[in-house]
């Protein structure tokens, strides 16, 4: 008998009381032939790493000026018919990521430009939603992997990835579809992120940290923000970090703490061109957990930059706060413009309760740059994060044309 986990892979619909025997679906005593051929298991092949890996922490200790690139949300617009089950027998539309390819075209051109000067690009981080449905191996092997290998093999750049909800299906941890999606995600990035057993990797999770020069980055799985093991590991990494060396701390995950786009929590009757309601996403439960568990932790350790995706647009917030008698800032930038279908501005989120709960740190949230109300106002893009000592700057680079979200400029310094 095939296992229930196997039946819940793409190609099978799991129904109450359904079992699979000898190539037939049995409903009570009546056998029905399975429509189409039996599915076969296809392994997700690892994305090829760069020929030159990221230098060891010791080897890069004296580097204080460089750049890295960040972006997210590259999956196709492969929506299932209205009311259909994502686990139905017929697969969703094939994965196509032409806009992701265009982003990578622009990214590679930017790398060539920067590598001729002092701000050499050292690595790329991606904040999730690589593909429409992570359990479908062909979406990785046939589309996402070849595109990313233009970065790793073609440009010889390290590439670090954390899972989005589409990669692990949005189902809860322990669900077979979630497990298969996570397995495929970890298979794809197995040669890119720190290996199992590394002190910079949480065993069994897509959670890790990387260190280069004077900058420390943590990538975590925001699909499970309430997971106590992950939270404890992240806390331990920050508690034992050499703050004399690592002056800049950056975190990246899929879900933001707040947004003014589809996941703002505000309602809207406006529709996108594909018929999707602008505000259909609602406030994600992950955002609430991130606000309650991770934002206080980030303030405690003076994280400077929080990179996220999930909303398919560009959105920049700054959290001003006071600790130990000093003013600090924590910038949260949503860069979900890696090629997924574009979202637009919905409304300002209600952050009054959040600021009240963070009153001990005198938190004040500023909306630095917001998305536009029309699709054409929100181009596909990536970020260049410039590191110069303790100073961070961010530039937004569109895949086509120009984009100047900072009052007519494309770049901003992140200073208290």
C-alpha positions in Angstrom: 0.0 0.0 0.0 1.2 3.5 -0.8 1.8 5.7 2.2 -0.5 8.7 2.9 2.6 10.9 2.5 3.1 9.6 -1.0 -0.6 10.1 -1.8 -0.4 13.7 -0.8 2.4 14.5 -3.3 1.4 16.3 -6.5 -0.7 14.0 -8.6 -2.9 12.6 -5.8 -5.9 14.1 -4.0 -6.2 13.0 -0.5 -9.9 12.6 0.5 -11.4 11.3 3.7 -11.8 7.5 3.5 -9.6 7.2 0.3 -7.0 4.5 0.0 -4.8 3.4 -3.0 -4.5 -0.3 -3.8 -3.1 -2.0 -6.8 -3.5 1.1 -9.0 -7.1 1.6 -8.2 -8.9 4.2 -6.0 -11.4 2.6 -3.7 -14.5 4.4 -2.5 -16.3 1.9 -0.3 -16.5 -1.3 -2.4 -16.4 0.4 -5.9 -13.0 0.6 -7.6 -12.2 3.4 -10.0 -9.1 3.5 -12.2 -6.6 6.2 -11.3 -6.8 8.9 -14.0 -3.5 9.1 -15.8 -0.2 7.4 -15.0 1.0 6.9 -11.5 3.3 9.7 -10.4 7.0 9.1 -10.0 9.3 10.6 -7.4 11.8 13.1 -8.9 14.6 14.3 -6.8 15.2 18.0 -6.6 18.8 18.5 -7.6 21.1 20.8 -5.6 21.7 24.2 -7.1 25.4 24.3 -8.1 27.5 26.4 -5.7 30.0 29.0 -6.9 33.5 27.8 -7.7 34.7 30.2 -5.1 32.8 29.9 -1.8 32.3 32.7 0.7 35.6 33.1 2.6 35.8 31.8 6.1 35.0 34.2 9.0 38.6 34.4 9.9 39.7 35.1 6.3 37.3 38.0 5.8 37.8 39.6 9.3 39.4 42.8 8.0 36.9 43.5 5.2 34.7 46.5 6.1 33.6 47.7 2.6 31.6 45.6 0.2 28.1 45.1 -1.1 25.5 42.3 -1.3 22.3 41.9 -3.2 18.8 41.0 -1.8 15.5 40.1 -3.4 12.6 37.8 -3.1 9.3 36.3 -4.5 10.2 34.9 -7.9 7.4 32.3 -8.3 5.0 32.3 -11.2 1.3 33.3 -11.2 0.0 29.8 -11.4 -3.2 30.2 -9.6 -5.6 27.2 -9.5 -9.2 27.6 -10.6 -11.5 29.4 -8.1 -12.6 27.0 -5.4 -10.2 24.2 -6.5 -8.1 22.3 -4.0 -4.3 22.9 -4.5 -3.9 19.2 -3.9 -6.1 18.2 -6.8 -5.2 15.5 -9.3 -4.5 18.0 -12.1 -1.3 20.0 -11.5 -1.2 23.8 -11.5 0.0 25.6 -14.6 3.7 25.0 -15.4 6.2 27.2 -13.7 7.4 30.1 -15.8 9.5 32.9 -14.4 10.3 35.4 -17.2 10.3 38.3 -14.9 12.7 36.6 -12.6 15.0 36.1 -15.5 14.8 39.8 -16.3 15.6 40.7 -12.7 18.7 38.4 -12.9 19.7 40.1 -16.2 19.7 43.4 -14.4 21.4 42.0 -11.3 24.3 40.5 -13.3 24.8 43.9 -15.1 24.9 45.6 -11.7 27.4 43.1 -10.4 29.7 43.8 -13.4 29.5 47.5 -12.7 30.1 47.3 -9.0 32.9 44.8 -9.1 35.1 47.3 -10.9 35.1 49.6 -7.9 35.4 49.5 -4.1 31.8 48.1 -3.5 32.4 44.6 -4.8 29.3 42.4 -4.5 30.2 39.4 -2.3 26.9 37.4 -2.2 23.2 37.3 -2.8 20.3 36.6 -0.4 16.8 35.6 -1.5 13.8 35.8 0.9 11.7 33.0 -0.4 8.8 31.9 -2.7 11.1 30.5 -5.3 8.3 28.5 -7.0 4.5 28.3 -7.0 4.4 25.0 -5.2 7.5 23.6 -3.5 6.5 19.9 -3.5 6.5 19.9 -7.3 10.1 19.0 -8.1 10.0 20.1 -11.7 9.4 23.7 -10.7 12.8 23.7 -9.0 14.7 21.6 -11.5 13.4 23.0 -14.7 13.0 26.7 -13.8 14.3 28.1 -10.5 17.6 26.2 -10.4 18.8 27.1 -13.9 18.0 30.8 -13.2 19.9 30.9 -9.9 22.9 29.1 -11.4 23.4 32.1 -13.6 24.3 33.8 -10.3 26.2 30.9 -8.6 28.0 29.4 -11.7 27.8 32.3 -14.1 28.8 35.1 -11.7 30.6 33.0 -9.1 28.5 34.4 -6.3 27.4 32.7 -3.1 23.6 32.5 -2.9 21.6 32.1 0.3 17.9 31.3 0.4 15.2 31.0 3.1 11.8 29.4 2.3 8.6 31.2 1.6 5.0 30.0 2.1 4.8 28.8 -1.5 8.0 26.7 -1.1 6.5 24.8 1.9 2.9 25.1 0.7 1.7 27.2 3.7 0.6 24.1 5.5 1.5 23.6 9.1 4.8 21.9 10.1 4.2 18.2 10.2 1.8 18.2 7.3 3.0 15.9 4.5 2.9 18.6 1.9 4.8 20.9 4.2 7.4 18.2 4.8 7.8 17.5 1.1 8.1 21.2 0.3 10.7 21.7 3.0 12.6 18.6 1.8 12.7 19.9 -1.7 13.8 23.4 -0.5 16.6 21.9 1.6 17.6 19.7 -1.3 17.8 22.7 -3.7 19.9 24.8 -1.3 22.0 21.9 0.2 25.2 23.1 -1.4 24.6 26.8 -0.8 23.8 27.2 2.9 26.0 26.0 5.8 25.9 22.2 6.1 24.3 20.2 8.8 26.6 20.0 11.8 27.9 23.6 11.3 27.6 25.9 14.3 26.0 28.4 11.8 23.2 26.0 11.0 20.2 24.8 13.0 20.0 21.1 12.3 16.9 20.0 10.4 15.8 23.5 9.7 16.2 26.0 6.8 17.7 28.4 9.4 21.3 29.5 9.3 23.7 32.4 9.7 26.5 33.7 7.6 29.3 36.1 8.5 31.4 38.2 6.2 33.7 41.0 7.1 32.1 43.2 9.8 28.6 42.0 9.0 26.5 39.1 10.4 23.4 37.8 8.7 20.7 35.4 10.0 18.3 33.7 7.6 15.3 32.1 9.3 12.1 30.2 8.4 9.3 32.7 9.0 6.7 30.1 8.1 7.2 28.8 11.7 7.9 32.0 13.6 6.6 30.5 16.8 8.9 27.5 16.7 10.7 27.6 20.1 13.7 25.7 18.9 14.3 28.2 16.1 13.8 31.1 18.3 16.2 29.7 20.9 18.8 29.1 18.2 18.5 32.6 16.8 18.7 34.1 20.3 21.8 32.0 21.0 23.5 33.2 17.8 22.9 36.8 18.8 23.8 36.3 22.5 27.2 34.9 21.7 28.0 37.1 18.7 31.3 39.1 18.8 29.8 42.5 18.7 33.2 44.1 18.6 33.8 42.6 15.2 30.3 42.4 13.8 29.1 46.0 13.7 26.2 45.3 11.3 23.6 42.7 12.0 21.1 41.8 9.2 18.2 39.3 9.3 16.3 38.0 6.3 13.1 36.0 6.2 10.0 35.7 4.0 7.3 37.4 6.1 7.6 41.0 7.2 6.4 42.4 10.5 4.1 44.9 8.8 3.3 46.1 5.3 1.1 48.5 3.4 0.4 46.2 0.6 -1.7 43.1 0.2 -0.9 41.9 3.8 -1.5 45.3 5.5 -4.6 43.9 7.3 -6.7 46.7 5.8 -9.7 46.1 3.5 -10.1 47.2 0.0 -12.5 46.6 -2.9 -9.9 47.2 -5.5 -9.0 44.3 -7.8 -5.7 43.5 -9.5 -5.8 42.9 -13.3 -5.9 39.1 -12.8 -9.0 39.5 -10.7 -7.3 39.0 -7.3 -8.6 41.4 -4.6 -5.8 43.9 -3.7 -6.3 43.2 0.0 -7.1 39.5 -0.2 -4.1 38.4 1.8 -5.1 40.0 5.0 -2.7 40.3 8.0 -0.7 37.1 8.1 -0.5 35.3 11.5 3.2 35.1 11.0 3.4 38.9 11.2 1.8 39.0 14.6 4.2 36.4 16.0 7.2 38.2 14.4 6.1 41.4 16.1 5.7 39.8 19.5 8.8 37.5 19.5 11.4 38.6 17.1 11.2 42.4 16.9 12.0 42.8 20.7 14.9 40.4 20.2 16.1 42.4 17.2 16.0 45.6 19.2 17.8 44.0 22.1 20.7 43.1 19.9 20.5 46.3 17.7 19.8 44.5 14.4 20.2 47.2 11.8 18.4 45.7 8.8 15.4 43.3 8.4 14.9 42.1 4.8 11.6 40.4 3.9 9.3 39.7 1.0 5.8 38.1 0.8 4.2 41.3 -0.4 5.2 41.6 -4.1 6.3 45.2 -4.0 8.8 47.5 -2.4 8.0 48.9 1.0 10.4 50.5 3.6 9.8 51.1 7.3 12.1 52.4 10.0 11.6 51.6 13.7 13.2 54.3 15.8 13.8 53.3 19.4 15.8 54.1 22.5 17.9 51.6 24.5 20.6 52.2 27.1 20.1 55.9 26.6 20.9 55.9 22.9 18.8 56.3 19.8 18.8 53.4 17.4 17.0 52.5 14.2 15.9 49.2 12.7 15.0 49.3 9.1 12.6 46.8 7.6 12.6 46.6 3.8 10.2 44.5 1.9 11.6 43.5 -1.5 9.1 41.1 -3.0 9.7 42.2 -6.6 11.8 39.3 -7.9 9.3 38.3 -10.6 6.1 37.2 -8.9 2.8 38.9 -9.9 2.9 42.5 -8.7 0.8 43.8 -5.8 0.0 47.5 -5.0 -0.4 49.8 -2.0 -3.5 49.0 0.0 -3.5 51.1 3.2 -1.4 51.9 6.3 -1.4 49.1 8.8 -2.7 49.8 12.3 0.4 49.8 14.5 -1.0 51.5 17.6 -1.1 48.3 19.7 2.4 47.4 18.5 3.9 50.7 19.5 2.1 50.5 22.8 3.5 47.1 23.6 7.0 48.3 22.7 6.6 51.5 24.8 9.6 50.5 27.0 11.8 51.0 24.0 10.1 54.3 23.0 9.3 52.8 19.6 8.2 55.0 16.8 7.5 53.5 13.4 8.2 55.7 10.3 7.0 54.8 6.8 10.1 55.8 4.8 9.0 54.8 1.3 5.7 53.2 0.3 4.5 51.2 -2.8 2.5 52.9 -5.5 -1.3 52.5 -6.1 -0.8 51.1 -9.6 1.0 48.1 -11.0 3.3 50.3 -13.1 4.3 52.1 -9.9 5.8 48.9 -8.5 8.4 47.4 -10.9 10.2 44.1 -10.4 13.5 44.9 -8.7 16.3 43.9 -6.4 18.3 45.7 -3.6 21.9 46.5 -3.3 23.0 46.8 0.3 26.2 48.8 0.6 28.4 48.2 3.7 31.0 50.9 4.5 32.3 50.4 8.1 29.3 50.8 10.4 27.3 52.6 7.7 24.7 50.8 5.6 23.1 52.2 2.4 20.4 50.6 0.2 19.8 51.1 -3.5 16.7 49.9 -5.3 17.4 48.7 -8.8 14.5 47.9 -11.2 14.7 45.2 -13.9 13.7 47.8 -16.5 13.7 51.6 -16.6 14.2 53.7 -13.5 12.7 53.6 -10.0 13.2 56.3 -7.5 11.1 55.6 -4.4 13.1 57.8 -2.0 11.7 61.2 -3.0 13.2 61.0 -6.5 16.2 59.0 -5.5 17.0 55.3 -5.7 19.4 55.1 -2.8 19.2 56.0 0.9 21.6 55.9 3.9 20.4 54.0 6.9 21.6 56.2 9.8 20.2 56.9 13.3 
